[in-house]
Amino acid sequence: MAKNFPLIDSVINQNWSDILSTMVGLLVYLPYLSYFTLPVYESVKYVYELFG
Protein backbone atom coordinates (compact mmCIF):
# COMPACT_ATOMS: atom_id res chain seq x y z
CA MET A 1 0.00 0.00 0.00
CA ALA A 2 2.85 2.37 0.79
CA LYS A 3 4.30 1.93 -2.71
CA ASN A 4 1.02 2.52 -4.53
CA PHE A 5 -0.47 5.21 -2.29
CA PRO A 6 2.29 7.07 -0.43
CA LEU A 7 0.08 10.13 0.07
CA ILE A 8 -2.78 8.17 1.65
CA ASP A 9 -0.34 6.22 3.80
CA SER A 10 1.32 9.39 5.08
CA VAL A 11 -2.10 10.95 5.75
CA ILE A 12 -3.13 7.88 7.77
CA ASN A 13 0.12 8.00 9.74
CA GLN A 14 -0.35 11.72 10.34
CA ASN A 15 -3.89 11.16 11.59
CA TRP A 16 -2.72 8.40 13.94
CA SER A 17 0.01 10.61 15.37
CA ASP A 18 -2.52 13.42 15.83
CA ILE A 19 -4.92 11.03 17.58
CA LEU A 20 -2.17 9.68 19.84
CA SER A 21 -0.92 13.15 20.75
CA THR A 22 -4.49 14.25 21.46
CA MET A 23 -5.06 11.24 23.73
CA VAL A 24 -1.79 11.88 25.57
CA GLY A 25 -2.72 15.53 25.96
CA LEU A 26 -6.13 14.58 27.33
CA LEU A 27 -4.53 12.17 29.80
CA VAL A 28 -2.14 14.91 30.91
CA TYR A 29 -4.81 17.60 31.22
CA LEU A 30 -7.53 15.38 32.73
CA PRO A 31 -6.38 15.84 36.37
CA TYR A 32 -6.20 19.62 35.90
CA LEU A 33 -9.59 19.60 34.19
CA SER A 34 -11.23 17.56 36.95
CA TYR A 35 -9.48 19.71 39.56
CA PHE A 36 -11.13 22.81 38.08
CA THR A 37 -14.50 21.37 37.06
CA LEU A 38 -15.25 19.37 40.22
CA PRO A 39 -15.70 22.38 42.55
CA VAL A 40 -17.82 24.10 39.89
CA TYR A 41 -19.97 21.00 39.51
CA GLU A 42 -20.32 20.62 43.28
CA SER A 43 -21.31 24.27 43.75
CA VAL A 44 -23.83 24.09 40.89
CA LYS A 45 -25.30 20.91 42.38
CA TYR A 46 -25.47 22.58 45.81
CA VAL A 47 -27.27 25.63 44.41
CA TYR A 48 -29.61 23.40 42.41
CA GLU A 49 -30.50 21.37 45.50
CA LEU A 50 -30.88 24.56 47.52
CA PHE A 51 -33.39 26.19 45.16
CA GLY A 52 -34.76 23.05 43.49
C-alpha positions in Angstrom: 0.0 0.0 0.0 2.8 2.4 0.8 4.3 1.9 -2.7 1.0 2.5 -4.5 -0.5 5.2 -2.3 2.3 7.1 -0.4 0.1 10.1 0.1 -2.8 8.2 1.6 -0.3 6.2 3.8 1.3 9.4 5.1 -2.1 10.9 5.7 -3.1 7.9 7.8 0.1 8.0 9.7 -0.3 11.7 10.3 -3.9 11.2 11.6 -2.7 8.4 13.9 0.0 10.6 15.4 -2.5 13.4 15.8 -4.9 11.0 17.6 -2.2 9.7 19.8 -0.9 13.1 20.8 -4.5 14.2 21.5 -5.1 11.2 23.7 -1.8 11.9 25.6 -2.7 15.5 26.0 -6.1 14.6 27.3 -4.5 12.2 29.8 -2.1 14.9 30.9 -4.8 17.6 31.2 -7.5 15.4 32.7 -6.4 15.8 36.4 -6.2 19.6 35.9 -9.6 19.6 34.2 -11.2 17.6 36.9 -9.5 19.7 39.6 -11.1 22.8 38.1 -14.5 21.4 37.1 -15.3 19.4 40.2 -15.7 22.4 42.5 -17.8 24.1 39.9 -20.0 21.0 39.5 -20.3 20.6 43.3 -21.3 24.3 43.7 -23.8 24.1 40.9 -25.3 20.9 42.4 -25.5 22.6 45.8 -27.3 25.6 44.4 -29.6 23.4 42.4 -30.5 21.4 45.5 -30.9 24.6 47.5 -33.4 26.2 45.2 -34.8 23.1 43.5 
